[in-house]
């Protein structure tokens, strides 16, 4: 079938720890494999012509996890940002971050900001990493920005511009792995008309073939946005 390539794909990368436990490995090994898969899927999206890929890397609720695991996750992110800088430039991939930054260590925050600047001219694919991100928190922070701006009237389009994904088209397709069927406080405003795709595969098992299956499923859907379409 002819694929209808989404402009923007969002992914909730779930099941890293479960994948590791099933194999008798520490949970962190699932996160390491998950990072490799994220890189593979980003390259696949760039090859397919996807323009934006948003990945849920660390939620506002993930702070509730054991401190050791949280530290390991941020060390993994820190290592990735340091080691993949030149690869991202060569691949034409731009990196952006959404979410809070005030609770992230200064050295990591500087690495994030540096990578955003370094890849800002890349245009093949924009990868948006949601770090310390929550959809409700995003909306609350947007309301504060609206108040600070002194705006006296506001509509949906204007309000959207104050959100973390301001200036980015809403996701066409959301993929969630590991058999969970919920959106878990992820870009709530932006998912209003997004098509949802769920797979039982844990994120470390996800592949380009499964990405293609998700896009094939998306391609068969009729997106009405509240309208009535001719059958």
C-alpha positions as YAML, in Angstrom:
chain: A
units: angstrom
residues:
- id: 1
  name: UNK
  ca: [0.00, 0.00, 0.00]
- id: 2
  name: UNK
  ca: [1.05, 3.61, -0.49]
- id: 3
  name: UNK
  ca: [2.22, 5.12, 2.78]
- id: 4
  name: UNK
  ca: [0.88, 8.46, 3.95]
- id: 5
  name: UNK
  ca: [3.84, 9.76, 5.92]
- id: 6
  name: UNK
  ca: [2.91, 11.75, 9.03]
- id: 7
  name: UNK
  ca: [4.54, 15.16, 9.37]
- id: 8
  name: UNK
  ca: [4.86, 14.67, 13.12]
- id: 9
  name: UNK
  ca: [5.11, 11.42, 15.09]
- id: 10
  name: UNK
  ca: [5.11, 11.33, 18.90]
- id: 11
  name: UNK
  ca: [6.20, 8.25, 20.84]
- id: 12
  name: UNK
  ca: [5.78, 7.16, 24.45]
- id: 13
  name: UNK
  ca: [8.75, 4.83, 24.80]
- id: 14
  name: UNK
  ca: [7.47, 2.39, 27.41]
- id: 15
  name: UNK
  ca: [8.74, -0.96, 28.66]
- id: 16
  name: UNK
  ca: [12.51, -0.53, 28.98]
- id: 17
  name: UNK
  ca: [12.60, -1.90, 32.53]
- id: 18
  name: UNK
  ca: [10.24, -4.78, 31.76]
- id: 19
  name: UNK
  ca: [12.31, -5.79, 28.75]
- id: 20
  name: UNK
  ca: [15.45, -5.91, 30.91]
- id: 21
  name: UNK
  ca: [13.83, -7.81, 33.77]
- id: 22
  name: UNK
  ca: [12.53, -10.51, 31.42]
- id: 23
  name: UNK
  ca: [16.14, -11.11, 30.42]
- id: 24
  name: UNK
  ca: [17.51, -11.11, 33.95]
- id: 25
  name: UNK
  ca: [19.30, -7.78, 33.45]
- id: 26
  name: UNK
  ca: [19.27, -4.60, 35.56]
- id: 27
  name: UNK
  ca: [16.56, -2.09, 34.52]
- id: 28
  name: UNK
  ca: [19.20, 0.38, 33.35]
- id: 29
  name: UNK
  ca: [20.24, -2.02, 30.59]
- id: 30
  name: UNK
  ca: [16.76, -1.61, 29.16]
- id: 31
  name: UNK
  ca: [17.26, 2.15, 29.12]
- id: 32
  name: UNK
  ca: [20.59, 1.79, 27.33]
- id: 33
  name: UNK
  ca: [18.96, -0.40, 24.68]
- id: 34
  name: UNK
  ca: [16.04, 2.01, 24.55]
- id: 35
  name: UNK
  ca: [18.40, 4.88, 23.74]
- id: 36
  name: UNK
  ca: [19.87, 2.85, 20.86]
- id: 37
  name: UNK
  ca: [16.38, 2.17, 19.52]
- id: 38
  name: UNK
  ca: [15.49, 5.87, 19.77]
- id: 39
  name: UNK
  ca: [18.49, 6.67, 17.59]
- id: 40
  name: UNK
  ca: [17.53, 3.96, 15.06]
- id: 41
  name: UNK
  ca: [13.93, 5.21, 14.87]
- id: 42
  name: UNK
  ca: [15.07, 8.81, 14.43]
- id: 43
  name: UNK
  ca: [17.21, 7.78, 11.47]
- id: 44
  name: UNK
  ca: [14.28, 5.79, 10.01]
- id: 45
  name: UNK
  ca: [11.96, 8.79, 10.38]
- id: 46
  name: UNK
  ca: [14.49, 11.01, 8.61]
- id: 47
  name: UNK
  ca: [14.73, 8.50, 5.75]
- id: 48
  name: UNK
  ca: [10.92, 8.30, 5.47]
- id: 49
  name: UNK
  ca: [10.45, 12.06, 5.33]
- id: 50
  name: UNK
  ca: [8.91, 12.63, 8.76]
- id: 51
  name: UNK
  ca: [9.54, 16.25, 9.76]
- id: 52
  name: UNK
  ca: [9.12, 16.07, 13.55]
- id: 53
  name: UNK
  ca: [9.64, 13.26, 16.06]
- id: 54
  name: UNK
  ca: [8.72, 13.90, 19.70]
- id: 55
  name: UNK
  ca: [9.98, 11.36, 22.26]
- id: 56
  name: UNK
  ca: [8.76, 11.15, 25.86]
- id: 57
  name: UNK
  ca: [12.10, 10.67, 27.61]
- id: 58
  name: UNK
  ca: [11.40, 11.63, 31.25]
- id: 59
  name: UNK
  ca: [8.10, 12.76, 32.77]
- id: 60
  name: UNK
  ca: [7.38, 15.01, 35.73]
- id: 61
  name: UNK
  ca: [6.10, 11.86, 37.46]
- id: 62
  name: UNK
  ca: [9.33, 9.92, 36.84]
- id: 63
  name: UNK
  ca: [10.96, 11.78, 39.75]
- id: 64
  name: UNK
  ca: [9.04, 9.27, 41.93]
- id: 65
  name: UNK
  ca: [11.33, 6.47, 40.74]
- id: 66
  name: UNK
  ca: [14.27, 5.31, 42.90]
- id: 67
  name: UNK
  ca: [16.96, 7.99, 43.07]
- id: 68
  name: UNK
  ca: [19.59, 5.61, 41.70]
- id: 69
  name: UNK
  ca: [17.53, 4.98, 38.55]
- id: 70
  name: UNK
  ca: [16.84, 8.69, 38.05]
- id: 71
  name: UNK
  ca: [20.56, 9.49, 38.33]
- id: 72
  name: UNK
  ca: [21.39, 6.72, 35.85]
- id: 73
  name: UNK
  ca: [18.81, 8.03, 33.38]
- id: 74
  name: UNK
  ca: [20.25, 11.53, 33.49]
- id: 75
  name: UNK
  ca: [23.80, 10.19, 33.20]
- id: 76
  name: UNK
  ca: [22.67, 8.27, 30.12]
- id: 77
  name: UNK
  ca: [21.21, 11.45, 28.63]
- id: 78
  name: UNK
  ca: [24.38, 13.35, 29.51]
- id: 79
  name: UNK
  ca: [26.57, 10.74, 27.78]
- id: 80
  name: UNK
  ca: [24.31, 10.74, 24.72]
- id: 81
  name: UNK
  ca: [24.42, 14.51, 24.32]
- id: 82
  name: UNK
  ca: [28.21, 14.48, 24.53]
- id: 83
  name: UNK
  ca: [28.83, 11.53, 22.18]
- id: 84
  name: UNK
  ca: [26.23, 12.12, 19.43]
- id: 85
  name: UNK
  ca: [26.85, 15.80, 18.76]
- id: 86
  name: UNK
  ca: [28.72, 15.38, 15.47]
- id: 87
  name: UNK
  ca: [26.56, 12.46, 14.30]
- id: 88
  name: UNK
  ca: [23.43, 14.59, 14.62]
- id: 89
  name: UNK
  ca: [25.07, 17.36, 12.62]
- id: 90
  name: UNK
  ca: [26.03, 14.97, 9.82]
- id: 91
  name: UNK
  ca: [22.55, 13.42, 9.72]
- id: 92
  name: UNK
  ca: [20.88, 16.84, 9.50]
- id: 93
  name: UNK
  ca: [18.89, 16.23, 12.68]
- id: 94
  name: UNK
  ca: [17.91, 19.15, 14.86]
- id: 95
  name: UNK
  ca: [17.43, 18.59, 18.60]
- id: 96
  name: UNK
  ca: [14.95, 20.48, 20.76]
- id: 97
  name: UNK
  ca: [13.93, 19.94, 24.36]
- id: 98
  name: UNK
  ca: [10.56, 20.55, 25.99]
- id: 99
  name: UNK
  ca: [9.65, 20.44, 29.66]
- id: 100
  name: UNK
  ca: [10.91, 22.09, 32.80]
- id: 101
  name: UNK
  ca: [14.61, 22.90, 33.12]
- id: 102
  name: UNK
  ca: [14.77, 24.35, 36.61]
- id: 103
  name: UNK
  ca: [15.07, 20.90, 38.26]
- id: 104
  name: UNK
  ca: [17.82, 19.65, 35.92]
- id: 105
  name: UNK
  ca: [21.47, 19.98, 36.95]
- id: 106
  name: UNK
  ca: [23.31, 22.98, 35.57]
- id: 107
  name: UNK
  ca: [25.90, 20.97, 33.63]
- id: 108
  name: UNK
  ca: [23.24, 18.87, 31.89]
- id: 109
  name: UNK
  ca: [21.11, 21.93, 31.21]
- id: 110
  name: UNK
  ca: [24.13, 23.60, 29.57]
- id: 111
  name: UNK
  ca: [24.68, 20.51, 27.38]
- id: 112
  name: UNK
  ca: [21.03, 20.58, 26.31]
- id: 113
  name: UNK
  ca: [21.16, 24.25, 25.40]
- id: 114
  name: UNK
  ca: [24.47, 23.81, 23.58]
- id: 115
  name: UNK
  ca: [23.10, 20.95, 21.47]
- id: 116
  name: UNK
  ca: [20.01, 22.98, 20.61]
- id: 117
  name: UNK
  ca: [22.22, 25.79, 19.35]
- id: 118
  name: UNK
  ca: [24.66, 23.49, 17.56]
- id: 119
  name: UNK
  ca: [21.94, 21.69, 15.59]
- id: 120
  name: UNK
  ca: [19.62, 24.69, 15.08]
- id: 121
  name: UNK
  ca: [20.38, 24.95, 11.35]
- id: 122
  name: UNK
  ca: [19.65, 21.27, 10.66]
- id: 123
  name: UNK
  ca: [16.41, 20.78, 8.73]
- id: 124
  name: UNK
  ca: [16.10, 17.11, 7.71]
- id: 125
  name: UNK
  ca: [14.31, 16.08, 10.92]
- id: 126
  name: UNK
  ca: [13.59, 17.80, 14.23]
- id: 127
  name: UNK
  ca: [13.77, 15.45, 17.22]
- id: 128
  name: UNK
  ca: [12.02, 16.88, 20.27]
- id: 129
  name: UNK
  ca: [12.97, 15.28, 23.58]
- id: 130
  name: UNK
  ca: [10.47, 15.72, 26.42]
- id: 131
  name: UNK
  ca: [12.56, 15.83, 29.61]
- id: 132
  name: UNK
  ca: [10.95, 16.57, 32.99]
- id: 133
  name: UNK
  ca: [7.78, 17.07, 31.00]
- id: 134
  name: UNK
  ca: [4.10, 16.85, 31.97]
- id: 135
  name: UNK
  ca: [1.15, 17.89, 29.86]
- id: 136
  name: UNK
  ca: [-0.73, 19.57, 32.70]
- id: 137
  name: UNK
  ca: [2.43, 21.36, 33.83]
- id: 138
  name: UNK
  ca: [2.94, 22.53, 30.22]
- id: 139
  name: UNK
  ca: [-0.56, 24.07, 30.17]
- id: 140
  name: UNK
  ca: [-0.08, 25.74, 33.56]
- id: 141
  name: UNK
  ca: [3.24, 27.23, 32.47]
- id: 142
  name: UNK
  ca: [1.61, 28.42, 29.24]
- id: 143
  name: UNK
  ca: [-1.12, 30.20, 31.24]
- id: 144
  name: UNK
  ca: [1.58, 31.93, 33.27]
- id: 145
  name: UNK
  ca: [3.28, 33.05, 30.05]
- id: 146
  name: UNK
  ca: [-0.02, 34.42, 28.74]
- id: 147
  name: UNK
  ca: [-0.50, 36.40, 31.97]
- id: 148
  name: UNK
  ca: [3.09, 37.68, 31.87]
- id: 149
  name: UNK
  ca: [2.61, 38.75, 28.24]
- id: 150
  name: UNK
  ca: [-0.23, 41.07, 29.25]
- id: 151
  name: UNK
  ca: [-2.52, 39.63, 26.56]
- id: 152
  name: UNK
  ca: [-6.12, 40.81, 27.01]
- id: 153
  name: UNK
  ca: [-7.72, 38.35, 24.63]
- id: 154
  name: UNK
  ca: [-6.67, 34.92, 23.47]
- id: 155
  name: UNK
  ca: [-7.80, 32.18, 21.10]
- id: 156
  name: UNK
  ca: [-6.71, 28.57, 20.63]
- id: 157
  name: UNK
  ca: [-4.04, 29.39, 18.06]
- id: 158
  name: UNK
  ca: [-2.51, 32.08, 20.24]
- id: 159
  name: UNK
  ca: [-2.62, 29.90, 23.34]
- id: 160
  name: UNK
  ca: [-0.90, 27.07, 21.45]
- id: 161
  name: UNK
  ca: [2.02, 29.37, 20.73]
- id: 162
  name: UNK
  ca: [2.70, 29.65, 24.47]
- id: 163
  name: UNK
  ca: [2.98, 25.88, 24.93]
- id: 164
  name: UNK
  ca: [6.30, 24.03, 24.81]
- id: 165
  name: UNK
  ca: [5.50, 22.79, 21.28]
- id: 166
  name: UNK
  ca: [4.62, 26.28, 20.10]
- id: 167
  name: UNK
  ca: [5.43, 26.66, 16.40]
- id: 168
  name: UNK
  ca: [5.39, 22.89, 15.82]
- id: 169
  name: UNK
  ca: [2.39, 21.22, 14.13]
- id: 170
  name: UNK
  ca: [0.38, 18.88, 16.36]
- id: 171
  name: UNK
  ca: [1.36, 15.20, 16.11]
- id: 172
  name: UNK
  ca: [-0.46, 13.25, 13.40]
- id: 173
  name: UNK
  ca: [0.38, 9.92, 15.02]
- id: 174
  name: UNK
  ca: [1.11, 8.86, 18.61]
- id: 175
  name: UNK
  ca: [2.77, 5.49, 19.17]
- id: 176
  name: UNK
  ca: [2.88, 3.84, 22.60]
- id: 177
  name: UNK
  ca: [4.76, 0.63, 23.29]
- id: 178
  name: UNK
  ca: [4.56, -2.14, 25.93]
- id: 179
  name: UNK
  ca: [0.80, -2.73, 25.72]
- id: 180
  name: UNK
  ca: [-0.27, 0.33, 27.72]
- id: 181
  name: UNK
  ca: [-3.28, 2.21, 26.32]
- id: 182
  name: UNK
  ca: [-3.18, 5.66, 27.84]
- id: 183
  name: UNK
  ca: [-1.42, 8.95, 27.09]
- id: 184
  name: UNK
  ca: [0.05, 9.47, 30.58]
- id: 185
  name: UNK
  ca: [0.00, 13.26, 30.76]
- id: 186
  name: UNK
  ca: [1.91, 13.66, 27.49]
- id: 187
  name: UNK
  ca: [1.39, 16.81, 25.34]
- id: 188
  name: UNK
  ca: [-2.32, 16.83, 26.28]
- id: 189
  name: UNK
  ca: [-3.31, 19.94, 24.31]
- id: 190
  name: UNK
  ca: [-1.44, 18.86, 21.19]
- id: 191
  name: UNK
  ca: [-2.94, 15.36, 21.04]
- id: 192
  name: UNK
  ca: [-6.52, 16.59, 20.58]
- id: 193
  name: UNK
  ca: [-6.89, 15.00, 17.11]
- id: 194
  name: UNK
  ca: [-3.86, 12.74, 16.98]
- id: 195
  name: UNK
  ca: [-4.30, 9.16, 15.73]
- id: 196
  name: UNK
  ca: [-3.27, 6.61, 18.39]
- id: 197
  name: UNK
  ca: [-1.35, 3.38, 17.79]
- id: 198
  name: UNK
  ca: [-0.57, 0.85, 20.50]
- id: 199
  name: UNK
  ca: [1.77, -2.13, 20.33]
- id: 200
  name: UNK
  ca: [2.56, -4.87, 22.85]
- id: 201
  name: UNK
  ca: [6.26, -4.67, 21.96]
- id: 202
  name: UNK
  ca: [8.45, -3.12, 24.65]
- id: 203
  name: UNK
  ca: [10.41, -0.12, 23.41]
- id: 204
  name: UNK
  ca: [13.77, -1.99, 23.18]
- id: 205
  name: UNK
  ca: [12.03, -4.43, 20.79]
- id: 206
  name: UNK
  ca: [10.63, -1.67, 18.56]
- id: 207
  name: UNK
  ca: [12.09, -1.48, 15.05]
- id: 208
  name: UNK
  ca: [11.79, 0.25, 11.71]
- id: 209
  name: UNK
  ca: [9.48, -2.58, 10.58]
- id: 210
  name: UNK
  ca: [7.10, -1.86, 13.47]
- id: 211
  name: UNK
  ca: [7.31, 1.85, 12.67]
- id: 212
  name: UNK
  ca: [6.26, 1.05, 9.11]
- id: 213
  name: UNK
  ca: [3.34, -1.04, 10.44]
- id: 214
  name: UNK
  ca: [2.21, 1.92, 12.55]
- id: 215
  name: UNK
  ca: [2.40, 4.23, 9.54]
- id: 216
  name: UNK
  ca: [0.51, 1.69, 7.41]
- id: 217
  name: UNK
  ca: [-2.24, 1.64, 10.03]
- id: 218
  name: UNK
  ca: [-2.24, 5.45, 10.07]
- id: 219
  name: UNK
  ca: [-2.42, 5.52, 6.27]
- id: 220
  name: UNK
  ca: [-5.67, 3.50, 6.29]
- id: 221
  name: UNK
  ca: [-7.47, 5.90, 8.62]
- id: 222
  name: UNK
  ca: [-9.77, 8.72, 7.54]
- id: 223
  name: UNK
  ca: [-9.02, 11.83, 9.55]
- id: 224
  name: UNK
  ca: [-12.26, 13.82, 9.82]
- id: 225
  name: UNK
  ca: [-11.45, 16.45, 12.49]
- id: 226
  name: UNK
  ca: [-15.16, 16.62, 13.33]
- id: 227
  name: UNK
  ca: [-16.30, 16.89, 9.71]
- id: 228
  name: UNK
  ca: [-18.46, 14.49, 7.70]
- id: 229
  name: UNK
  ca: [-16.55, 12.98, 4.80]
- id: 230
  name: UNK
  ca: [-18.02, 11.36, 1.73]
- id: 231
  name: UNK
  ca: [-17.80, 7.57, 1.97]
...
